[in-house]
Structures are given as structure tokens and as C-alpha cells.
Amino acid sequence: MRKIVTGGALAALLALSQTGCMTQLAANSTVRIMGRAAPALQSQADPGIAEAALPYSIAQMEGLLLVVPHNGALRVQAMRAYGSYGFGFLEDRMEQAEVDDDEVRIEHYRERATAAYLRAKALGLEELTRQEDGDGGADGALRRAQEHQEAWTEYLSRFDDEDQAAVLFWTGYAWGRYINLHKDDVTAIADLPYVVALFQRAMALDPTYNFHAGYAALGAYHAGRPAALGGQPEEALRNFDRAIELTQGNFLMYKVFKARLYAVMVQDRALFQRLLTEVIEAGDVMPDQRLANQLARRRARRYLDQIDSLFLPQEPSGATQGGEEPTGDHVMEPPVDAVPTEPTAAPTPAPATPAATP
């Protein structure tokens, strides 16, 4: 028996269809507004405002992803938001808890940062697969890389558009930050080459992305181990200096990274003090990245207070005692956009992407 669709039923079906389309149009429009509104929070001088706003921004983006799951721009915004919140605030609080020797707070913030990075990494791998899905996409390439590591770099070589640098960078960023929080996990450390390959491919497509953050990320990688264990201080210095040069020294977090990673690695106490003092005393050198620079100053003050625990005792000549090999405690400290950059369109807009703190 043939089913007859009456005029009323047809109108109802069309209305439902149009409602779904309108919902998606509204969601996509909101994503565009968030992107345009992002710079407002990046210029904020009070980190407390960003710390309070970011969770609302993240929650809104997760809701939008349910409506428009294939919106690549939204996925990247969410990745940046998770990465920025994790590094700029959760890890910052974890470091302060370490200074205070408060194990409960240390573990609390480590777990929260871990969850943020894992979510960002998952979003990144999904978006990579969405853009390049041949041979099983990103997951398929990672499986093949278990036997032939070049399978991962071969997969990444398929990304050939400058606009794809963002998803590559933020996937590497979240993955790298996760590894840094789990340096005692051999399985996590084994993934480091995949992270480096992501940064390298992102830089090949757009070396200027996110305030030349790729240079700082690679500098952190080369400074992650003592020279005796494979670290490369010359490469670390070259990359950090390049990042600082290209931002005219005004993106202060790069100086913090150079001090905390490279200067500690080579045990150059004077360089450590000079760089962090420059950060603390710098004026409003980059108004559009005021928040990132405020976060850099906060870390600089903390690290200066820890100077005697980071450097070996000095003899009168200034040489370190015993010729011991300096050790660093970071495996991967890629720069982070500590300043979110994509505020939400909600009553309490919050940037969803860090400004430029790799």
C-alpha cells in the first residue's frame, strides 16, 4: 500500500529539515564570531580573568562540536584552548604546588592537565584523519609506524597546505605536553619522534605560525636531555635565539624557555638570571599579547626563586664543582599559547586559543 504524504506532513518534514540547517548555520556563525573576538582576551592584563573564562569557552566549544563535528576551524580552536589552559594555568599551578611540596595539589593539577592534553591530541588526530583519510588516516599511519617509523613522516607529507600548519602544530603541542608530564612512562617517551615530526611538518608549511612557535618547540626538544644523553645544546640555542629574534624579543615566554631549558642544561647561571630579569623588567612590549607576557613574568619570578636548586654550587672562579654533567628535568617544553585566542560568543566570552605561547 502506497504511503501518501499529505501537505501538512510534508510541511512538517521541511520545517524539521530547515530547523537542523538553521542550527548548523548558527553554530558555524558562532565559531566565526569566536575567532574574530579572540584578540580581546589576548590583550588582557589580568591572568585571573583568562583562567576563569577559559573553562566556559571550552565547554561551549565542546557543545558546538556536537552540532558541527566536521568544522575543522572549531576543532583547532578547541585544541588551542585545551593546550593554553593546560600549560598557562594547570601546569602553572602544578609547578607552584611543587614549590610548596604539596603532593595532593601536584597530582590534582597533573591529572587535569593530562586530561586536557589527551582531549586536544584526540581532536587533532581525528582532524588529521578527516583531512587526509587514505590508508586509515592518522591512526593507520601510527600503526604502520610501529614497524616502519617513516610511515608517520610519509603520512604527514600529504599535508601540503599552509593552513594545515595549525592542526599539525597543536596536535604536536598537546602530545608533547602530555609526554612532558609523564617522563617516567617509557611508552609515552617512545612517542616523542612522532611529536617532533608534527612540528617539523608544521614549520615546513608555515614557519611563521603562532609567532614562530615551531622554533621554540624544537629548541625545547633539543634541550630536553643533557648532552651526554643525546641532548644538543647548540641546536637548542640556535632555535631559541631564532624564535626570540623573529619576535624582536617581545614575546617574553621564549626568553623564559631559553632560560629554564637551555641555560639550565648548560649550567649558565648568569644567562639564566639575565634572561629572567629581562622578562620581569620588560614593559608593555607587546600589547596584543599582554596576557601571554604576564604569564611569562609569573614563571620567570618563580624560576628565579629556584635558582639555587637548578644550578650546581659555584667555586670562586665561577666554574661548577666536580665537572658534573648538568641535568634538565623537561623532556619537551614546546612553547604554548598561554593566552587563549578565541573567546566564546557566550555572555562570558573566553578566548579559545592561547595567544602565542607555544
QUIBELRA-V201886 format. One line per field, one symbol per residue. ss: DSSP state (H for helix, E for strand, C for the rest). psi: psi as a letter, one per 40 degrees, with the letter a starting at -180 (. if undefined). burial: I if it has 9 or more other ideal C-beta (glycine too) atoms within 8 Angstrom, else O. A space follows every 10 residues. Layout:
ss->???
psi->???
burial->???
This chain:
ss->CCCCCCHHHH HHHHHHHHHH HHHHHHHHHH HHHHHHHCHH HHCCCCHHHH HHHHHHHHHH HHHHHHHCCC CHHHHHHHHH HHHHHHHHHH HHHHHHHHHC CCHHHHHHHH HHHHHHHHHH HHHHHHHHHH HCCHHHHHHH HHHHHCCCCH HHHHHHCCCC CHHHHHHHHH HHHHHHHHHH HCCCCHHHHH CHHHHHHHHH HHHHHCCCHH HHHHHHHHHH HHCCCCHHHC CCHHHHHHHH HHHHHHCCCC CCHHHHHHHH HHHHHCCCHH HHHHHHHHHH HCCCCCHHHH HHHHHHHHHH HHHHHCHHHH CCCECCCCCE HHHCCCCCCC CCCCCCCCCE CCCCCCCCCC CCCECCCC
psi->hhhhhidddd dddddddddd dddddddddd ddddddeddd ddehehdddd dddddddddd dddddddgee hddddddddd dddddddddd ddddddddde fgdddddddd dddddddddd dddddddddd dgeifeaddd ddddeddgde ddddddeehe hdeedddddd dddddddddd efeehdddde eddddddddd dddddgeehf ffdddddddd ddeeiideee igdddddddd ddddddefee gddddddddd dddddefgdd dddddddddd eiagegdefd dddddddddd dddddeddee iiiiideeii iefihiiieh dhgiiigehi egiieidghh iehicfg.
burial->OOOOOOOOOI OOIOOOOOOO OOIIOOIIOI IIIIIOIIOI IIIIOOIOII IOIIIIIIOI IIOIIOIIOO IIIIIIIIII IIIIIIIIII IIIIIIIOIO OOOOIIOIII OIIIOIIIII IOIIIIIIII IIOOOIIIII IIOIIOOOOO IIIIIIOOIO OOOIIIIIII IIIIIIIIII IIIOOOOIIO IIOIIIIIII IIIOIOOOII IIIIIIIIII IIIIIIIOOO IOIOIIIIII IIIIOIIOII IIIIIIIIII IIIIIOIOIO IIIOIIIIII OIOOOIOOII IIIIIIIIII IIIIOIIOOO IIOIOOOOOI IOOOOIOIOI IIIIIIIIII IIIIIIOOII IIIIIIII
